[in-house]
Every structure is written in C-alpha cells, then in structure tokens.
Amino acid sequence: MAQFRAKKLDIGCFVNIRVIRDHTKRKVFEQYETQRQALRYIICNTTLPQRARAQAQLQLSQMHAYTRSTQINNRCIEGGKSRGVLRHFRMARYPFRMNALEGSIAGVRKASW
C-alpha cells in the first residue's frame, strides 16, 4: 500500500516489489502491534461493558490488513524468494548453501562424518 511505503527504503538486500511490500508490511505491523494487542485485550475482557467490546471489535476490523501478523512473509534477503527460506538466516536454500561453502556465514560449516 502506497500510503505506508517510506520515501527512502532502509533495505540492504535485493530489491523487487515483493521485497519492498514485505518490508512495508513488517514496518506497519511493528508500528500498530501494541494498538492491536490493546484492542484484542478489550474484546476478550468479559468484565467490560458489551458496547465497549463491540466498539473495540469494530475498530480492529477496520484496521488496515498490513497491521496483521499473518500478512508478513519470510523472504530471502538475496533473491527475494518466498519459498524454501531458512528462518534463522533469512536466506533461501541455494544462496544459503553458496554462502556457507564460501564461509561467509559465521558458525556454519559443511558437514563431514
């Protein structure tokens, strides 16, 4: 969504529209996370009046989709791929393998037994 996209990107990796969109989603989610948690707490709190809970539910449903955690995809920082991404390294399988063989990933070695 263009309304959330920053004018200058602070991405230090491969850039295509999917990577930019995912970066934007991560930033927006981080920005609205506490507000969403507060609204969810109000909705689940049965001691509050029903009207306040309904208003909180309405506010939560009207928030932008990018504020949801389910919108975030793990993407490779080298190629922008979304499948086969190793979560800890944020790399797809093949770039991870190449970097591991070069020795550019700290603490990763080719197995030998």
DSSP file (Angstrom, degrees, kcal/mol; ACC not computed):
  #  RESIDUE AA STRUCTURE BP1 BP2  ACC     N-H-->O    O-->H-N    N-H-->O    O-->H-N    TCO  KAPPA ALPHA  PHI   PSI    X-CA   Y-CA   Z-CA
    1    1 A M    >>        0   0    0      0, 0.0     3,-1.2     0, 0.0     4,-1.1   0.000 360.0 360.0 360.0 127.8    0.0    0.0    0.0
    2    2 A A  T 34  +     0   0    0      1,-0.3     3,-0.1     2,-0.2     0, 0.0   0.771 360.0  67.6 -66.2 -26.9    1.5    3.3   -1.1
    3    3 A Q  T 34 S+     0   0    0      1,-0.2    -1,-0.3     3,-0.0     0, 0.0   0.785 108.8  37.4 -66.8 -25.3    0.2    5.2    2.0
    4    4 A F  T <4 S+     0   0    0     -3,-1.2    -1,-0.2     2,-0.1    -2,-0.2   0.668  90.4 110.1 -95.9 -19.7    2.5    3.2    4.3
    5    5 A R     <  -     0   0    0     -4,-1.1     2,-0.1     1,-0.1    16,-0.1  -0.334  68.4-124.6 -67.3 133.6    5.6    3.0    2.0
    6    6 A A        -     0   0    0      1,-0.1     3,-0.1    -2,-0.1    -1,-0.1  -0.387   9.0-130.6 -74.2 152.7    8.6    5.0    3.1
    7    7 A K  S    S+     0   0    0      1,-0.2     2,-0.5    -2,-0.1    -1,-0.1   0.886  99.8  34.0 -70.6 -38.8   10.1    7.6    0.7
    8    8 A K  S    S-     0   0    0      2,-0.0     2,-0.3    -3,-0.0    -1,-0.2  -0.979  86.2-139.5-120.9 124.3   13.6    6.2    1.3
    9    9 A L        -     0   0    0     -2,-0.5    11,-0.0    -3,-0.1    -4,-0.0  -0.579   7.3-156.4 -85.6 141.7   14.0    2.5    1.9
   10   10 A D        +     0   0    0     -2,-0.3     2,-0.5     2,-0.0    -1,-0.1  -0.340  49.3 132.3-108.1  49.4   16.4    1.2    4.5
   11   11 A I        -     0   0    0      2,-0.1    -2,-0.1     1,-0.1     4,-0.0  -0.868  38.4-169.6-103.0 130.6   16.7   -2.2    2.9
   12   12 A G        +     0   0    0     -2,-0.5     2,-0.2     2,-0.1    -1,-0.1  -0.173  62.0  65.3-110.2  41.1   20.2   -3.6    2.4
   13   13 A C  S    S-     0   0    0      1,-0.1    65,-0.2    63,-0.0    -2,-0.1  -0.746  98.1 -41.0-143.3-172.2   19.3   -6.5    0.2
   14   14 A F        -     0   0    0     63,-1.9     2,-0.5    -2,-0.2    -1,-0.1  -0.319  60.8-146.7 -56.4 138.0   18.0   -7.5   -3.2
   15   15 A V        +     0   0    0     63,-0.1     2,-0.3     4,-0.1    -1,-0.1  -0.951  34.8 138.3-122.7 122.0   15.1   -5.2   -4.1
   16   16 A N     >  -     0   0    0     -2,-0.5     4,-2.3    64,-0.0     3,-0.3  -0.870  66.3 -89.5-139.6 178.8   12.0   -6.0   -6.1
   17   17 A I  H  > S+     0   0    0     -2,-0.3     4,-2.4     1,-0.2     5,-0.2   0.835 124.7  53.6 -63.7 -32.6    8.3   -5.0   -5.5
   18   18 A R  H  > S+     0   0    0      2,-0.2     4,-2.4     1,-0.2    -1,-0.2   0.899 109.7  47.4 -69.0 -39.2    7.6   -8.1   -3.4
   19   19 A V  H  > S+     0   0    0     -3,-0.3     4,-2.5     2,-0.2    -2,-0.2   0.905 112.9  49.4 -66.7 -41.6   10.6   -7.4   -1.0
   20   20 A I  H  X S+     0   0    0     -4,-2.3     4,-2.4     2,-0.2    -2,-0.2   0.917 111.8  48.8 -62.8 -43.4    9.5   -3.7   -0.8
   21   21 A R  H  X S+     0   0    0     -4,-2.4     4,-2.4    -5,-0.2    -2,-0.2   0.911 112.4  47.6 -63.9 -42.8    5.9   -4.8    0.0
   22   22 A D  H  X S+     0   0    0     -4,-2.4     4,-2.2     2,-0.2    -1,-0.2   0.898 111.2  51.4 -66.0 -39.8    7.1   -7.3    2.7
   23   23 A H  H  X S+     0   0    0     -4,-2.5     4,-2.1     1,-0.2    -2,-0.2   0.910 110.4  49.4 -61.4 -42.6    9.4   -4.7    4.2
   24   24 A T  H  X S+     0   0    0     -4,-2.4     4,-2.6     1,-0.2     5,-0.2   0.912 109.4  51.8 -62.8 -43.3    6.5   -2.2    4.4
   25   25 A K  H  X S+     0   0    0     -4,-2.4     4,-2.5     1,-0.2    -2,-0.2   0.892 109.0  50.6 -61.7 -39.9    4.2   -4.8    6.0
   26   26 A R  H  X S+     0   0    0     -4,-2.2     4,-2.2     2,-0.2    -1,-0.2   0.917 112.1  46.6 -64.9 -42.7    6.9   -5.5    8.7
   27   27 A K  H  X S+     0   0    0     -4,-2.1     4,-1.9     2,-0.2    -2,-0.2   0.922 114.4  46.6 -64.4 -44.7    7.2   -1.8    9.5
   28   28 A V  H  X S+     0   0    0     -4,-2.6     4,-2.1     2,-0.2    -2,-0.2   0.904 111.7  51.4 -66.6 -41.8    3.5   -1.2    9.6
   29   29 A F  H  X S+     0   0    0     -4,-2.5     4,-1.0    -5,-0.2    -1,-0.2   0.924 110.5  49.0 -60.5 -44.0    2.9   -4.3   11.8
   30   30 A E  H  < S+     0   0    0     -4,-2.2     4,-0.4     1,-0.2     3,-0.3   0.874 111.2  50.7 -62.2 -37.6    5.6   -3.2   14.2
   31   31 A Q  H  < S+     0   0    0     -4,-1.9     4,-0.2     1,-0.2    -1,-0.2   0.875 120.2  32.6 -68.7 -38.8    4.0    0.3   14.4
   32   32 A Y  H  X S+     0   0    0     -4,-2.1     4,-2.3     1,-0.2    -1,-0.2   0.356  88.6 100.7-102.5   4.6    0.5   -0.9   15.1
   33   33 A E  H  X S+     0   0    0     -4,-1.0     4,-2.3    -3,-0.3     5,-0.2   0.910  83.4  46.5 -61.3 -45.8    1.2   -4.1   17.2
   34   34 A T  H  > S+     0   0    0     -4,-0.4     4,-2.2     1,-0.2    -1,-0.2   0.880 112.0  51.7 -66.0 -37.1    0.6   -2.5   20.6
   35   35 A Q  H  > S+     0   0    0     -4,-0.2     4,-2.1     2,-0.2    -1,-0.2   0.913 110.8  47.9 -64.8 -42.1   -2.7   -0.9   19.4
   36   36 A R  H  X S+     0   0    0     -4,-2.3     4,-2.4     2,-0.2    -2,-0.2   0.895 110.9  51.3 -64.9 -40.1   -3.9   -4.2   18.1
   37   37 A Q  H  X S+     0   0    0     -4,-2.3     4,-2.2     2,-0.2    -2,-0.2   0.898 109.4  50.5 -64.2 -40.0   -3.0   -6.1   21.3
   38   38 A A  H  X S+     0   0    0     -4,-2.2     4,-2.2     2,-0.2    -1,-0.2   0.918 111.3  48.0 -64.0 -43.0   -4.9   -3.5   23.4
   39   39 A L  H  X S+     0   0    0     -4,-2.1     4,-2.3     1,-0.2    -2,-0.2   0.902 111.2  50.6 -65.4 -39.9   -8.0   -3.9   21.2
   40   40 A R  H  X S+     0   0    0     -4,-2.4     4,-2.1     2,-0.2    -1,-0.2   0.884 109.1  52.1 -64.6 -37.1   -7.8   -7.7   21.4
   41   41 A Y  H  X S+     0   0    0     -4,-2.2     4,-1.3     2,-0.2    -2,-0.2   0.920 109.9  48.4 -63.6 -43.4   -7.5   -7.4   25.2
   42   42 A I  H  < S+     0   0    0     -4,-2.2     3,-0.2     1,-0.2    -2,-0.2   0.906 110.9  51.3 -63.0 -41.5  -10.6   -5.2   25.4
   43   43 A I  H  < S+     0   0    0     -4,-2.3    -1,-0.2     1,-0.2    -2,-0.2   0.897 114.1  42.9 -63.3 -40.7  -12.5   -7.6   23.1
   44   44 A C  H  < S+     0   0    0     -4,-2.1     2,-0.8    -5,-0.1    -1,-0.2   0.651  88.8  99.8 -82.1 -15.6  -11.6  -10.6   25.3
   45   45 A N    ><  -     0   0    0     -4,-1.3     3,-0.8    -3,-0.2     8,-0.1  -0.618  51.7-171.6 -77.8 109.1  -12.2   -8.9   28.6
   46   46 A T  T 3  S+     0   0    0     -2,-0.8    -1,-0.2     1,-0.2     4,-0.1   0.615  76.8  69.0 -79.3 -11.9  -15.7  -10.1   29.7
   47   47 A T  T 3  S+     0   0    0      2,-0.1    -1,-0.2     3,-0.0     3,-0.1   0.700  84.5  85.9 -79.4 -17.9  -15.9   -7.6   32.7
   48   48 A L  S <  S-     0   0    0     -3,-0.8     5,-0.0    -6,-0.2     0, 0.0  -0.427  96.0 -88.2 -77.7 156.8  -16.1   -4.6   30.4
   49   49 A P     >  -     0   0    0      0, 0.0     4,-1.9     0, 0.0     3,-0.3  -0.307  33.1-120.1 -64.2 150.5  -19.5   -3.5   29.0
   50   50 A Q  H  > S+     0   0    0      1,-0.2     4,-2.3     2,-0.2     5,-0.2   0.836 111.1  58.6 -61.2 -34.7  -20.6   -5.1   25.8
   51   51 A R  H  > S+     0   0    0      2,-0.2     4,-2.2     1,-0.2    -1,-0.2   0.912 106.1  47.2 -64.0 -43.0  -20.8   -1.8   24.0
   52   52 A A  H  > S+     0   0    0     -3,-0.3     4,-2.1     1,-0.2    -1,-0.2   0.890 112.7  50.2 -64.7 -39.8  -17.1   -1.0   24.6
   53   53 A R  H  X S+     0   0    0     -4,-1.9     4,-2.1     2,-0.2    -2,-0.2   0.890 110.3  49.7 -66.4 -38.5  -16.1   -4.5   23.5
   54   54 A A  H  X S+     0   0    0     -4,-2.3     4,-2.2     2,-0.2    -2,-0.2   0.890 110.1  50.6 -67.4 -39.1  -18.2   -4.1   20.3
   55   55 A Q  H  X S+     0   0    0     -4,-2.2     4,-2.5     2,-0.2    -2,-0.2   0.902 110.4  49.7 -64.5 -40.3  -16.6   -0.8   19.5
   56   56 A A  H  X S+     0   0    0     -4,-2.1     4,-2.4     1,-0.2    -2,-0.2   0.897 110.2  50.7 -64.6 -39.5  -13.1   -2.3   20.0
   57   57 A Q  H  X S+     0   0    0     -4,-2.1     4,-2.1     2,-0.2    -2,-0.2   0.889 110.4  49.6 -65.6 -38.4  -14.1   -5.1   17.7
   58   58 A L  H  X S+     0   0    0     -4,-2.2     4,-1.4     2,-0.2    -2,-0.2   0.915 111.0  49.1 -66.0 -43.4  -15.2   -2.7   15.1
   59   59 A Q  H  X S+     0   0    0     -4,-2.5     4,-0.6     1,-0.2    -2,-0.2   0.907 111.5  50.0 -61.6 -41.8  -12.0   -0.7   15.3
   60   60 A L  H >< S+     0   0    0     -4,-2.4     3,-0.8     1,-0.2    -1,-0.2   0.891 110.1  49.3 -65.4 -39.9   -9.9   -3.8   15.0
   61   61 A S  H 3< S+     0   0    0     -4,-2.1    -1,-0.2     1,-0.2    -2,-0.2   0.759 108.9  53.7 -72.3 -22.8  -11.8   -5.0   11.9
   62   62 A Q  H 3< S+     0   0    0     -4,-1.4    -1,-0.2    -3,-0.2    -2,-0.2   0.515  84.6 107.6 -89.6  -4.9  -11.4   -1.6   10.3
   63   63 A M  S << S-     0   0    0     -3,-0.8     5,-0.0    -4,-0.6    -3,-0.0  -0.374  84.0 -89.9 -70.2 154.3   -7.6   -1.5   10.7
   64   64 A H    >   -     0   0    0      1,-0.1     3,-1.5     2,-0.1     4,-0.1  -0.242  30.1-119.7 -64.6 151.9   -5.6   -2.0    7.5
   65   65 A A  G >  S+     0   0    0      1,-0.3     3,-1.8     2,-0.2     6,-0.2   0.794 108.6  68.6 -63.9 -29.2   -4.6   -5.5    6.5
   66   66 A Y  G 3  S+     0   0    0      1,-0.3    -1,-0.3     4,-0.1   -37,-0.2   0.643  86.7  68.8 -67.8 -12.4   -0.9   -4.7    6.8
   67   67 A T  G <  S+     0   0    0     -3,-1.5    -1,-0.3   -39,-0.1     2,-0.3   0.538  82.7  94.3 -82.1  -5.5   -1.3   -4.4   10.5
   68   68 A R  S X  S-     0   0    0     -3,-1.8     3,-1.0    -4,-0.1     4,-0.2  -0.636  74.0-138.7 -88.4 144.3   -1.9   -8.1   10.9
   69   69 A S  G >  S+     0   0    0     -2,-0.3     3,-1.2     1,-0.2    -1,-0.1   0.754  99.5  67.8 -71.3 -23.5    1.0  -10.5   11.6
   70   70 A T  G 3  S+     0   0    0      1,-0.2    -1,-0.2    -5,-0.1    -4,-0.1   0.640  88.6  66.3 -72.5 -12.4   -0.4  -13.0    9.1
   71   71 A Q  G <  S+     0   0    0     -3,-1.0     2,-0.4    -6,-0.2    -1,-0.2   0.648  80.2  97.7 -80.8 -15.1    0.4  -10.7    6.2
   72   72 A I    <   -     0   0    0     -3,-1.2     2,-0.4    -4,-0.2   -50,-0.1  -0.605  55.6-167.2 -83.0 130.6    4.2  -11.0    6.8
   73   73 A N        -     0   0    0     -2,-0.4     2,-0.6   -51,-0.0   -47,-0.1  -0.878  24.9-119.6-111.4 145.9    6.1  -13.4    4.6
   74   74 A N        -     0   0    0     -2,-0.4     2,-0.4     8,-0.2    11,-0.1  -0.768  40.4-175.5 -80.7 125.6    9.7  -14.6    5.2
   75   75 A R        -     0   0    0     -2,-0.6     7,-0.2    12,-0.1     2,-0.2  -0.933  30.4-104.1-125.5 148.6   11.6  -13.6    2.1
   76   76 A C     >  -     0   0    0      5,-2.6     4,-1.2    -2,-0.4    15,-0.2  -0.474  20.8-146.2 -68.4 134.7   15.2  -14.3    1.1
   77   77 A I  T  4 S+     0   0    0     13,-2.4   -63,-1.9    -2,-0.2    -1,-0.1   0.632  96.4  43.5 -78.9 -12.3   17.4  -11.2    1.6
   78   78 A E  T  4 S+     0   0    0     12,-0.2    -1,-0.2   -65,-0.2   -63,-0.1   0.848 132.6  11.0 -97.5 -43.4   19.5  -12.1   -1.5
   79   79 A G  T  4 S-     0   0    0      2,-0.1    -2,-0.1   -65,-0.1    12,-0.1   0.563  89.5-122.1-116.5 -10.6   17.0  -13.1   -4.1
   80   80 A G     <  +     0   0    0     -4,-1.2    -3,-0.1     1,-0.2     2,-0.1   0.580  56.5 153.4  80.7   9.0   13.6  -12.1   -2.7
   81   81 A K        -     0   0    0      1,-0.1    -5,-2.6    -6,-0.1    -1,-0.2  -0.378  34.9-159.7 -72.1 151.3   12.2  -15.7   -2.9
   82   82 A S        +     0   0    0     -7,-0.2     3,-0.4    -2,-0.1     2,-0.4   0.525  67.0  74.6-107.7  -8.8    9.4  -16.6   -0.5
   83   83 A R  S    S+     0   0    0      1,-0.2    10,-0.2    -7,-0.0    -7,-0.1  -0.823  97.1  15.3-108.7 146.7    9.8  -20.4   -0.7
   84   84 A G  S    S+     0   0    0     -2,-0.4     9,-1.0     1,-0.2     2,-0.5   0.848  81.6 160.4  67.5  35.3   12.4  -22.5    0.9
   85   85 A V  E     -A   92   0A   0     -3,-0.4     2,-0.7     7,-0.2     7,-0.3  -0.789  39.7-135.7 -95.0 127.1   13.6  -19.7    3.2
   86   86 A L  E  >> -A   91   0A   0      5,-3.4     4,-2.0    -2,-0.5     5,-1.0  -0.728  15.7-149.0 -80.2 118.0   15.6  -20.7    6.3
   87   87 A R  T  45S+     0   0    0     -2,-0.7    -1,-0.2     1,-0.2   -12,-0.1   0.864  89.6  52.7 -60.7 -42.8   14.1  -18.5    9.0
   88   88 A H  T  45S+     0   0    0      1,-0.2    -1,-0.2    -3,-0.1    -2,-0.0   0.848 122.8  29.0 -65.4 -34.5   17.2  -18.1   11.1
   89   89 A F  T  45S-     0   0    0     -3,-0.5    -1,-0.2     2,-0.2    -2,-0.2   0.551  96.1-133.9-102.8 -10.4   19.3  -16.8    8.2
   90   90 A R  T  <5 +     0   0    0     -4,-2.0   -13,-2.4     1,-0.2     2,-0.3   0.884  66.2 120.1  53.9  43.5   16.6  -15.2    6.1
   91   91 A M  E   < -A   86   0A   0     -5,-1.0    -5,-3.4   -15,-0.2    -1,-0.2  -0.974  66.2-114.4-134.1 148.8   18.0  -16.9    3.0
   92   92 A A  E  >  -A   85   0A   0     -2,-0.3     4,-2.0    -7,-0.3    -7,-0.2  -0.271  42.6 -98.0 -71.5 168.7   16.7  -19.4    0.5
   93   93 A R  H  > S+     0   0    0     -9,-1.0     4,-2.3   -10,-0.2     5,-0.1   0.921 117.9  45.5 -58.7 -49.5   18.2  -22.8    0.4
   94   94 A Y  H  > S+     0   0    0      2,-0.2     4,-2.5     1,-0.2     5,-0.2   0.939 113.8  45.5 -68.3 -48.7   20.6  -22.2   -2.6
   95   95 A P  H  > S+     0   0    0      0, 0.0     4,-2.5     0, 0.0     5,-0.2   0.880 113.2  53.6 -60.3 -34.3   22.0  -18.8   -1.5
   96   96 A F  H  X S+     0   0    0     -4,-2.0     4,-2.4     2,-0.2    -2,-0.2   0.930 109.1  48.3 -62.5 -44.1   22.5  -20.3    2.0
   97   97 A R  H  X S+     0   0    0     -4,-2.3     4,-2.3    -5,-0.2    -1,-0.2   0.922 112.4  48.0 -62.6 -45.2   24.4  -23.2    0.5
   98   98 A M  H  X S+     0   0    0     -4,-2.5     4,-1.8     1,-0.2    -1,-0.2   0.919 114.1  45.9 -63.4 -43.7   26.6  -21.0   -1.6
   99   99 A N  H  X>S+     0   0    0     -4,-2.5     5,-2.1     1,-0.2     4,-1.2   0.858 111.7  52.3 -67.9 -34.9   27.4  -18.6    1.3
  100  100 A A  H  <5S+     0   0    0     -4,-2.4    -1,-0.2    -5,-0.2    -2,-0.2   0.902 109.4  49.0 -67.6 -40.0   28.0  -21.5    3.7
  101  101 A L  H  <5S+     0   0    0     -4,-2.3    -2,-0.2     1,-0.2    -1,-0.2   0.856 110.6  50.7 -68.2 -33.9   30.5  -23.0    1.2
  102  102 A E  H  <5S-     0   0    0     -4,-1.8    -1,-0.2    -5,-0.2    -2,-0.2   0.761 111.7-124.1 -70.2 -24.9   32.3  -19.7    0.9
  103  103 A G  T  <5S+     0   0    0     -4,-1.2    -3,-0.2    -5,-0.1     4,-0.1   0.664  73.6 127.2  88.0  18.1   32.5  -19.4    4.6
  104  104 A S      < +     0   0    0     -5,-2.1     2,-0.6    -6,-0.2    -4,-0.2   0.516  53.9  77.7 -87.9  -4.1   30.7  -16.0    4.8
  105  105 A I  S >  S-     0   0    0     -6,-0.7     3,-1.5     3,-0.2     2,-0.1  -0.926  87.4-125.2-105.6 119.8   28.1  -17.2    7.3
  106  106 A A  T 3  S+     0   0    0     -2,-0.6     3,-0.1     1,-0.2    -2,-0.1  -0.391  88.3  10.7 -67.2 133.7   29.6  -17.3   10.8
  107  107 A G  T 3  S+     0   0    0      1,-0.2     2,-0.5    -2,-0.1    -1,-0.2   0.518  98.2 114.8  82.0   6.5   29.3  -20.7   12.6
  108  108 A V    <   +     0   0    0     -3,-1.5     2,-0.3    -8,-0.1    -3,-0.2  -0.944  35.7 167.5-115.4 126.5   28.1  -22.7    9.5
  109  109 A R        -     0   0    0     -2,-0.5     2,-0.3    -3,-0.1    -8,-0.1  -0.934  42.5 -97.4-132.0 156.4   30.3  -25.4    8.1
  110  110 A K        -     0   0    0     -2,-0.3     2,-0.1   -10,-0.2   -13,-0.0  -0.567  48.8-113.9 -71.4 133.1   29.8  -28.2    5.6
  111  111 A A        +     0   0    0     -2,-0.3     2,-0.3     2,-0.0    -1,-0.1  -0.422  39.1 174.4 -70.5 141.0   29.0  -31.4    7.5
  112  112 A S              0   0    0     -2,-0.1    -3,-0.0     1,-0.1    -2,-0.0  -0.959 360.0 360.0-147.4 131.4   31.5  -34.2    7.2
  113  113 A W              0   0    0     -2,-0.3    -1,-0.1     0, 0.0    -2,-0.0   0.322 360.0 360.0-146.4 360.0   31.5  -37.5    9.1
